[in-house]
Every structure is written in structure tokens, then in C-alpha cells.
Amino acid sequence: MELDLRLSLGGEDQPGLWLEDRKAGRRVRLPAAALRPLAEALREAGEEELAARISALHRAAVAAQRLEEARQRCMDLTYSQEEYRRCLELLREELQG
């Protein structure tokens, strides 16, 4: 069996790690969980610069996921006033940053 695969780091318009199956003409965005082991494997192979870029992408993906989770929690009506206030602060920081 022969595989013709291509990995690409998306730009600002399509951030993330993409796997392209050239034979099937498909492009799949890999989950953030795939980024850390890939970065570690690249470090072991001596590709520190590329590993650093993928690690940065992983950190950004994790931060975005946490922010989205916080945003969803802010909508929970069972939150206390203090939790709700903190959620709003986090969202404001995101909008300003």
C-alpha cells in the first residue's frame, strides 16, 4: 500500500495542522491532541525550529479551546455572580488582546 500524504501548517486564514491525502484528494484538519506528539517527534529528529512552531500552534489551540469552554460556562445560568463576573472579565480580555 502506498500513501501520498502531505502535512501543512495553516496560515492565519486556516490555522492548525492539516493532513492532505493526495491520492483521495481529501484534506483533514488534525485535532490539537496530535500536535504535541508531532512536536516531540520532530525534536527527536533534530528539527527544533519546526517543532517550536508546532508547539506554539498547540499552545494557541489549547488557549482557544479553554476560552471557548469559558465562554460556554458563562452562559450557564447556575453560575454564581462572582463566577459570572470572572467569565465576563476573561471575555473582555480576549476582545482587547
A tleap script that builds the chain and sets N, CA, C and O, in Angstrom:
source leaprc.protein.ff14SB
mol = sequence {
  NMET GLU LEU ASP LEU ARG LEU SER LEU GLY
  GLY GLU ASP GLN PRO GLY LEU TRP LEU GLU
  ASP ARG LYS ALA GLY ARG ARG VAL ARG LEU
  PRO ALA ALA ALA LEU ARG PRO LEU ALA GLU
  ALA LEU ARG GLU ALA GLY GLU GLU GLU LEU
  ALA ALA ARG ILE SER ALA LEU HIE ARG ALA
  ALA VAL ALA ALA GLN ARG LEU GLU GLU ALA
  ARG GLN ARG CYS MET ASP LEU THR TYR SER
  GLN GLU GLU TYR ARG ARG CYS LEU GLU LEU
  LEU ARG GLU GLU LEU GLN CGLY
}
set mol.1.N position { 0.847 -1.171 0.000 }
set mol.1.CA position { 0.000 0.000 0.000 }
set mol.1.C position { 0.891 1.232 0.000 }
set mol.1.O position { 1.879 1.296 0.732 }
set mol.2.N position { 0.545 2.184 -0.804 }
set mol.2.CA position { 1.317 3.419 -0.898 }
set mol.2.C position { 0.455 4.587 -0.432 }
set mol.2.O position { -0.705 4.722 -0.823 }
set mol.3.N position { 1.043 5.415 0.403 }
set mol.3.CA position { 0.363 6.620 0.873 }
set mol.3.C position { 1.086 7.835 0.325 }
set mol.3.O position { 2.316 7.890 0.321 }
set mol.4.N position { 0.329 8.790 -0.128 }
set mol.4.CA position { 0.897 10.060 -0.585 }
set mol.4.C position { 0.260 11.139 0.275 }
set mol.4.O position { -0.796 11.676 -0.059 }
set mol.5.N position { 0.918 11.450 1.391 }
set mol.5.CA position { 0.368 12.381 2.372 }
set mol.5.C position { 1.207 13.643 2.427 }
set mol.5.O position { 2.403 13.635 2.133 }
set mol.6.N position { 0.557 14.715 2.806 }
set mol.6.CA position { 1.241 15.998 2.965 }
set mol.6.C position { 0.729 16.642 4.247 }
set mol.6.O position { -0.480 16.732 4.460 }
set mol.7.N position { 1.641 17.086 5.096 }
set mol.7.CA position { 1.287 17.832 6.302 }
set mol.7.C position { 1.523 19.297 6.036 }
set mol.7.O position { 2.524 19.669 5.424 }
set mol.8.N position { 0.608 20.136 6.491 }
set mol.8.CA position { 0.832 21.573 6.332 }
set mol.8.C position { 0.308 22.316 7.549 }
set mol.8.O position { -0.717 21.962 8.131 }
set mol.9.N position { 1.044 23.353 7.912 }
set mol.9.CA position { 0.603 24.270 8.957 }
set mol.9.C position { -0.185 25.358 8.267 }
set mol.9.O position { 0.338 26.058 7.399 }
set mol.10.N position { -1.444 25.504 8.648 }
set mol.10.CA position { -2.269 26.529 8.021 }
set mol.10.C position { -1.813 27.916 8.420 }
set mol.10.O position { -1.178 28.097 9.458 }
set mol.11.N position { -2.136 28.885 7.597 }
set mol.11.CA position { -1.816 30.278 7.899 }
set mol.11.C position { -2.901 30.891 8.761 }
set mol.11.O position { -3.685 30.177 9.387 }
set mol.12.N position { -2.946 32.206 8.792 }
set mol.12.CA position { -3.930 32.894 9.620 }
set mol.12.C position { -5.354 32.605 9.171 }
set mol.12.O position { -6.270 32.576 9.992 }
set mol.13.N position { -5.546 32.389 7.868 }
set mol.13.CA position { -6.892 32.126 7.374 }
set mol.13.C position { -7.374 30.722 7.729 }
set mol.13.O position { -8.578 30.504 7.855 }
set mol.14.N position { -6.455 29.764 7.894 }
set mol.14.CA position { -6.802 28.394 8.257 }
set mol.14.C position { -5.770 27.849 9.237 }
set mol.14.O position { -4.979 26.978 8.878 }
set mol.15.N position { -5.768 28.356 10.480 }
set mol.15.CA position { -4.765 27.892 11.431 }
set mol.15.C position { -4.972 26.421 11.773 }
set mol.15.O position { -6.093 25.914 11.731 }
set mol.16.N position { -3.906 25.759 12.103 }
set mol.16.CA position { -3.992 24.370 12.500 }
set mol.16.C position { -3.045 23.511 11.690 }
set mol.16.O position { -2.316 23.996 10.825 }
set mol.17.N position { -3.073 22.242 11.987 }
set mol.17.CA position { -2.254 21.268 11.280 }
set mol.17.C position { -3.171 20.467 10.372 }
set mol.17.O position { -4.178 19.915 10.814 }
set mol.18.N position { -2.812 20.413 9.107 }
set mol.18.CA position { -3.645 19.757 8.101 }
set mol.18.C position { -2.906 18.567 7.513 }
set mol.18.O position { -1.699 18.626 7.279 }
set mol.19.N position { -3.639 17.492 7.277 }
set mol.19.CA position { -3.118 16.315 6.605 }
set mol.19.C position { -3.875 16.181 5.288 }
set mol.19.O position { -5.103 16.111 5.262 }
set mol.20.N position { -3.126 16.147 4.215 }
set mol.20.CA position { -3.746 16.033 2.898 }
set mol.20.C position { -3.447 14.653 2.323 }
set mol.20.O position { -2.288 14.260 2.183 }
set mol.21.N position { -4.502 13.931 1.996 }
set mol.21.CA position { -4.377 12.643 1.311 }
set mol.21.C position { -4.467 12.962 -0.170 }
set mol.21.O position { -5.559 13.132 -0.711 }
set mol.22.N position { -3.327 13.041 -0.817 }
set mol.22.CA position { -3.282 13.499 -2.209 }
set mol.22.C position { -3.974 12.527 -3.156 }
set mol.22.O position { -4.598 12.947 -4.130 }
set mol.23.N position { -3.870 11.254 -2.881 }
set mol.23.CA position { -4.485 10.260 -3.756 }
set mol.23.C position { -6.009 10.387 -3.736 }
set mol.23.O position { -6.654 10.322 -4.782 }
set mol.24.N position { -6.577 10.566 -2.548 }
set mol.24.CA position { -8.031 10.674 -2.410 }
set mol.24.C position { -8.518 12.109 -2.594 }
set mol.24.O position { -9.720 12.346 -2.720 }
set mol.25.N position { -7.589 13.070 -2.609 }
set mol.25.CA position { -7.983 14.466 -2.763 }
set mol.25.C position { -8.714 15.022 -1.556 }
set mol.25.O position { -9.577 15.891 -1.682 }
set mol.26.N position { -8.360 14.511 -0.382 }
set mol.26.CA position { -9.006 14.980 0.847 }
set mol.26.C position { -8.017 15.752 1.701 }
set mol.26.O position { -6.811 15.510 1.670 }
set mol.27.N position { -8.561 16.683 2.461 }
set mol.27.CA position { -7.754 17.469 3.392 }
set mol.27.C position { -8.456 17.430 4.739 }
set mol.27.O position { -9.637 17.762 4.841 }
set mol.28.N position { -7.725 17.022 5.775 }
set mol.28.CA position { -8.309 16.832 7.097 }
set mol.28.C position { -7.538 17.675 8.099 }
set mol.28.O position { -6.308 17.653 8.129 }
set mol.29.N position { -8.269 18.413 8.913 }
set mol.29.CA position { -7.616 19.163 9.991 }
set mol.29.C position { -7.415 18.222 11.167 }
set mol.29.O position { -8.369 17.619 11.659 }
set mol.30.N position { -6.173 18.096 11.615 }
set mol.30.CA position { -5.864 17.216 12.735 }
set mol.30.C position { -6.222 17.903 14.052 }
set mol.30.O position { -6.086 19.120 14.171 }
set mol.31.N position { -6.679 17.132 15.041 }
set mol.31.CA position { -7.025 17.732 16.330 }
set mol.31.C position { -5.781 18.242 17.055 }
set mol.31.O position { -4.662 17.806 16.781 }
set mol.32.N position { -5.992 19.151 17.961 }
set mol.32.CA position { -4.881 19.735 18.721 }
set mol.32.C position { -4.076 18.663 19.446 }
set mol.32.O position { -2.874 18.827 19.653 }
set mol.33.N position { -4.729 17.567 19.835 }
set mol.33.CA position { -4.034 16.494 20.547 }
set mol.33.C position { -2.919 15.877 19.705 }
set mol.33.O position { -1.993 15.285 20.260 }
set mol.34.N position { -2.986 16.001 18.398 }
set mol.34.CA position { -1.955 15.433 17.522 }
set mol.34.C position { -0.706 16.307 17.467 }
set mol.34.O position { 0.354 15.849 17.042 }
set mol.35.N position { -0.826 17.549 17.891 }
set mol.35.CA position { 0.282 18.491 17.747 }
set mol.35.C position { 1.439 18.207 18.703 }
set mol.35.O position { 2.600 18.260 18.297 }
set mol.36.N position { 1.142 17.912 19.949 }
set mol.36.CA position { 2.207 17.697 20.938 }
set mol.36.C position { 3.104 16.514 20.579 }
set mol.36.O position { 4.325 16.667 20.567 }
set mol.37.N position { 2.533 15.321 20.281 }
set mol.37.CA position { 3.423 14.209 19.914 }
set mol.37.C position { 4.207 14.470 18.626 }
set mol.37.O position { 5.342 14.014 18.485 }
set mol.38.N position { 3.611 15.194 17.701 }
set mol.38.CA position { 4.330 15.526 16.470 }
set mol.38.C position { 5.521 16.428 16.783 }
set mol.38.O position { 6.615 16.218 16.259 }
set mol.39.N position { 5.315 17.427 17.631 }
set mol.39.CA position { 6.411 18.324 18.011 }
set mol.39.C position { 7.525 17.548 18.715 }
set mol.39.O position { 8.706 17.786 18.462 }
set mol.40.N position { 7.147 16.618 19.598 }
set mol.40.CA position { 8.155 15.816 20.297 }
set mol.40.C position { 8.943 14.951 19.315 }
set mol.40.O position { 10.161 14.825 19.436 }
set mol.41.N position { 8.250 14.357 18.346 }
set mol.41.CA position { 8.931 13.524 17.350 }
set mol.41.C position { 9.891 14.357 16.504 }
set mol.41.O position { 10.983 13.900 16.168 }
set mol.42.N position { 9.488 15.561 16.165 }
set mol.42.CA position { 10.362 16.435 15.380 }
set mol.42.C position { 11.595 16.851 16.176 }
set mol.42.O position { 12.689 16.942 15.619 }
set mol.43.N position { 11.427 17.103 17.473 }
set mol.43.CA position { 12.583 17.429 18.316 }
set mol.43.C position { 13.573 16.264 18.334 }
set mol.43.O position { 14.783 16.459 18.222 }
set mol.44.N position { 13.033 15.046 18.477 }
set mol.44.CA position { 13.898 13.860 18.482 }
set mol.44.C position { 14.635 13.701 17.152 }
set mol.44.O position { 15.742 13.163 17.109 }
set mol.45.N position { 14.014 14.173 16.072 }
set mol.45.CA position { 14.635 14.082 14.744 }
set mol.45.C position { 15.563 15.256 14.465 }
set mol.45.O position { 16.139 15.348 13.380 }
set mol.46.N position { 15.715 16.168 15.451 }
set mol.46.CA position { 16.617 17.302 15.288 }
set mol.46.C position { 16.006 18.495 14.576 }
set mol.46.O position { 16.728 19.397 14.152 }
set mol.47.N position { 14.702 18.514 14.439 }
set mol.47.CA position { 14.002 19.610 13.753 }
set mol.47.C position { 13.413 20.579 14.781 }
set mol.47.O position { 12.195 20.717 14.890 }
set mol.48.N position { 14.280 21.240 15.523 }
set mol.48.CA position { 13.851 22.098 16.628 }
set mol.48.C position { 12.995 23.272 16.170 }
set mol.48.O position { 11.995 23.586 16.815 }
set mol.49.N position { 13.362 23.926 15.069 }
set mol.49.CA position { 12.618 25.112 14.610 }
set mol.49.C position { 11.187 24.739 14.242 }
set mol.49.O position { 10.246 25.435 14.625 }
set mol.50.N position { 11.019 23.666 13.517 }
set mol.50.CA position { 9.679 23.223 13.136 }
set mol.50.C position { 8.906 22.746 14.359 }
set mol.50.O position { 7.710 23.011 14.481 }
set mol.51.N position { 9.577 22.049 15.257 }
set mol.51.CA position { 8.942 21.593 16.494 }
set mol.51.C position { 8.455 22.784 17.316 }
set mol.51.O position { 7.375 22.732 17.904 }
set mol.52.N position { 9.240 23.850 17.360 }
set mol.52.CA position { 8.844 25.048 18.109 }
set mol.52.C position { 7.602 25.689 17.496 }
set mol.52.O position { 6.723 26.155 18.221 }
set mol.53.N position { 7.525 25.716 16.172 }
set mol.53.CA position { 6.343 26.283 15.509 }
set mol.53.C position { 5.094 25.456 15.807 }
set mol.53.O position { 4.018 26.006 16.041 }
set mol.54.N position { 5.243 24.149 15.795 }
set mol.54.CA position { 4.100 23.284 16.077 }
set mol.54.C position { 3.716 23.375 17.548 }
set mol.54.O position { 2.529 23.341 17.874 }
set mol.55.N position { 4.690 23.491 18.440 }
set mol.55.CA position { 4.392 23.671 19.868 }
set mol.55.C position { 3.630 24.970 20.104 }
set mol.55.O position { 2.692 25.007 20.901 }
set mol.56.N position { 4.028 26.030 19.417 }
set mol.56.CA position { 3.318 27.309 19.541 }
set mol.56.C position { 1.886 27.173 19.039 }
set mol.56.O position { 0.960 27.721 19.638 }
set mol.57.N position { 1.706 26.457 17.960 }
set mol.57.CA position { 0.366 26.219 17.430 }
set mol.57.C position { -0.466 25.423 18.430 }
set mol.57.O position { -1.652 25.697 18.614 }
set mol.58.N position { 0.158 24.435 19.076 }
set mol.58.CA position { -0.542 23.642 20.088 }
set mol.58.C position { -0.975 24.519 21.258 }
set mol.58.O position { -2.111 24.421 21.723 }
set mol.59.N position { -0.073 25.374 21.732 }
set mol.59.CA position { -0.428 26.264 22.847 }
set mol.59.C position { -1.584 27.179 22.465 }
set mol.59.O position { -2.489 27.399 23.269 }
set mol.60.N position { -1.564 27.711 21.258 }
set mol.60.CA position { -2.648 28.587 20.798 }
set mol.60.C position { -3.962 27.822 20.700 }
set mol.60.O position { -5.017 28.351 21.049 }
set mol.61.N position { -3.903 26.586 20.230 }
set mol.61.CA position { -5.120 25.779 20.111 }
set mol.61.C position { -5.702 25.469 21.481 }
set mol.61.O position { -6.917 25.530 21.668 }
set mol.62.N position { -4.846 25.137 22.439 }
set mol.62.CA position { -5.309 24.846 23.799 }
set mol.62.C position { -5.914 26.102 24.426 }
set mol.62.O position { -6.960 26.027 25.070 }
set mol.63.N position { -5.270 27.246 24.245 }
set mol.63.CA position { -5.797 28.504 24.795 }
set mol.63.C position { -7.149 28.833 24.178 }
set mol.63.O position { -8.062 29.259 24.886 }
set mol.64.N position { -7.288 28.645 22.889 }
set mol.64.CA position { -8.563 28.921 22.221 }
set mol.64.C position { -9.648 27.983 22.724 }
set mol.64.O position { -10.793 28.396 22.908 }
set mol.65.N position { -9.293 26.725 22.948 }
set mol.65.CA position { -10.268 25.760 23.450 }
set mol.65.C position { -10.707 26.138 24.862 }
set mol.65.O position { -11.895 26.087 25.179 }
set mol.66.N position { -9.762 26.513 25.699 }
set mol.66.CA position { -10.112 26.917 27.072 }
set mol.66.C position { -10.992 28.158 27.078 }
set mol.66.O position { -11.925 28.260 27.875 }
set mol.67.N position { -10.696 29.093 26.194 }
set mol.67.CA position { -11.501 30.302 26.102 }
set mol.67.C position { -12.921 29.967 25.662 }
set mol.67.O position { -13.885 30.518 26.194 }
set mol.68.N position { -13.053 29.074 24.701 }
set mol.68.CA position { -14.385 28.672 24.241 }
set mol.68.C position { -15.150 27.972 25.358 }
set mol.68.O position { -16.350 28.192 25.522 }
set mol.69.N position { -14.463 27.131 26.125 }
set mol.69.CA position { -15.104 26.469 27.261 }
set mol.69.C position { -15.556 27.499 28.292 }
set mol.69.O position { -16.649 27.382 28.845 }
set mol.70.N position { -14.730 28.500 28.550 }
set mol.70.CA position { -15.107 29.563 29.489 }
set mol.70.C position { -16.305 30.333 28.968 }
set mol.70.O position { -17.208 30.679 29.730 }
set mol.71.N position { -16.313 30.596 27.687 }
set mol.71.CA position { -17.432 31.310 27.070 }
set mol.71.C position { -18.730 30.516 27.252 }
set mol.71.O position { -19.777 31.088 27.555 }
set mol.72.N position { -18.653 29.213 27.068 }
set mol.72.CA position { -19.837 28.370 27.234 }
set mol.72.C position { -20.288 28.344 28.695 }
set mol.72.O position { -21.485 28.364 28.982 }
set mol.73.N position { -19.321 28.300 29.615 }
set mol.73.CA position { -19.678 28.303 31.036 }
set mol.73.C position { -20.327 29.615 31.442 }
set mol.73.O position { -21.187 29.631 32.323 }
set mol.74.N position { -19.931 30.709 30.817 }
set mol.74.CA position { -20.527 31.999 31.152 }
set mol.74.C position { -22.024 32.003 30.867 }
set mol.74.O position { -22.779 32.750 31.490 }
set mol.75.N position { -22.442 31.179 29.939 }
set mol.75.CA position { -23.852 31.136 29.577 }
set mol.75.C position { -24.666 30.273 30.535 }
set mol.75.O position { -25.893 30.237 30.442 }
set mol.76.N position { -23.999 29.580 31.451 }
set mol.76.CA position { -24.676 28.708 32.404 }
set mol.76.C position { -25.348 29.557 33.474 }
set mol.76.O position { -24.686 30.297 34.202 }
set mol.77.N position { -26.656 29.444 33.559 }
set mol.77.CA position { -27.420 30.277 34.493 }
set mol.77.C position { -27.204 29.888 35.952 }
set mol.77.O position { -27.599 30.635 36.847 }
set mol.78.N position { -26.590 28.745 36.210 }
set mol.78.CA position { -26.372 28.327 37.598 }
set mol.78.C position { -25.109 28.935 38.192 }
set mol.78.O position { -24.802 28.698 39.361 }
set mol.79.N position { -24.376 29.712 37.411 }
set mol.79.CA position { -23.157 30.338 37.907 }
set mol.79.C position { -23.475 31.346 39.005 }
set mol.79.O position { -24.515 32.005 38.988 }
set mol.80.N position { -22.559 31.448 39.952 }
set mol.80.CA position { -22.692 32.485 40.965 }
set mol.80.C position { -22.349 33.832 40.329 }
set mol.80.O position { -21.792 33.883 39.233 }
set mol.81.N position { -22.675 34.891 41.003 }
set mol.81.CA position { -22.368 36.232 40.492 }
set mol.81.C position { -20.860 36.418 40.306 }
set mol.81.O position { -20.425 37.034 39.333 }
set mol.82.N position { -20.065 35.887 41.237 }
set mol.82.CA position { -18.607 36.015 41.144 }
set mol.82.C position { -18.064 35.250 39.936 }
set mol.82.O position { -17.215 35.763 39.207 }
set mol.83.N position { -18.549 34.031 39.723 }
set mol.83.CA position { -18.102 33.251 38.565 }
set mol.83.C position { -18.499 33.937 37.264 }
set mol.83.O position { -17.728 33.968 36.305 }
set mol.84.N position { -19.700 34.482 37.243 }
set mol.84.CA position { -20.188 35.172 36.052 }
set mol.84.C position { -19.322 36.409 35.771 }
set mol.84.O position { -18.958 36.665 34.623 }
set mol.85.N position { -18.996 37.170 36.819 }
set mol.85.CA position { -18.166 38.359 36.667 }
set mol.85.C position { -16.787 37.987 36.121 }
set mol.85.O position { -16.268 38.665 35.234 }
set mol.86.N position { -16.192 36.916 36.645 }
set mol.86.CA position { -14.871 36.478 36.178 }
set mol.86.C position { -14.928 36.030 34.714 }
set mol.86.O position { -14.011 36.300 33.938 }
set mol.87.N position { -15.999 35.354 34.351 }
set mol.87.CA position { -16.168 34.945 32.954 }
set mol.87.C position { -16.196 36.166 32.048 }
set mol.87.O position { -15.546 36.187 31.003 }
set mol.88.N position { -16.930 37.155 32.439 }
set mol.88.CA position { -17.016 38.368 31.628 }
set mol.88.C position { -15.659 39.049 31.516 }
set mol.88.O position { -15.310 39.566 30.454 }
set mol.89.N position { -14.892 39.053 32.601 }
set mol.89.CA position { -13.543 39.630 32.560 }
set mol.89.C position { -12.663 38.892 31.552 }
set mol.89.O position { -11.941 39.516 30.775 }
set mol.90.N position { -12.727 37.573 31.570 }
set mol.90.CA position { -11.931 36.783 30.625 }
set mol.90.C position { -12.318 37.085 29.184 }
set mol.90.O position { -11.455 37.204 28.314 }
set mol.91.N position { -13.595 37.205 28.938 }
set mol.91.CA position { -14.051 37.502 27.579 }
set mol.91.C position { -13.616 38.900 27.148 }
set mol.91.O position { -13.231 39.104 25.997 }
set mol.92.N position { -13.676 39.859 28.062 }
set mol.92.CA position { -13.217 41.219 27.737 }
set mol.92.C position { -11.726 41.222 27.403 }
set mol.92.O position { -11.295 41.874 26.452 }
set mol.93.N position { -10.943 40.485 28.199 }
set mol.93.CA position { -9.502 40.393 27.935 }
set mol.93.C position { -9.242 39.828 26.543 }
set mol.93.O position { -8.343 40.284 25.836 }
set mol.94.N position { -10.027 38.843 26.160 }
set mol.94.CA position { -9.856 38.255 24.829 }
set mol.94.C position { -10.143 39.292 23.749 }
set mol.94.O position { -9.396 39.401 22.776 }
set mol.95.N position { -11.201 40.040 23.914 }
set mol.95.CA position { -11.573 41.026 22.906 }
set mol.95.C position { -10.543 42.150 22.807 }
set mol.95.O position { -10.314 42.686 21.722 }
set mol.96.N position { -9.928 42.505 23.919 }
set mol.96.CA position { -8.933 43.577 23.917 }
set mol.96.C position { -7.577 43.089 23.414 }
set mol.96.O position { -6.804 43.867 22.855 }
set mol.97.N position { -7.289 41.804 23.612 }
set mol.97.CA position { -5.965 41.282 23.292 }
set mol.97.C position { -5.890 40.779 21.909 }
set mol.97.O position { -4.838 40.304 21.482 }
savepdb mol mol.pdb
quit
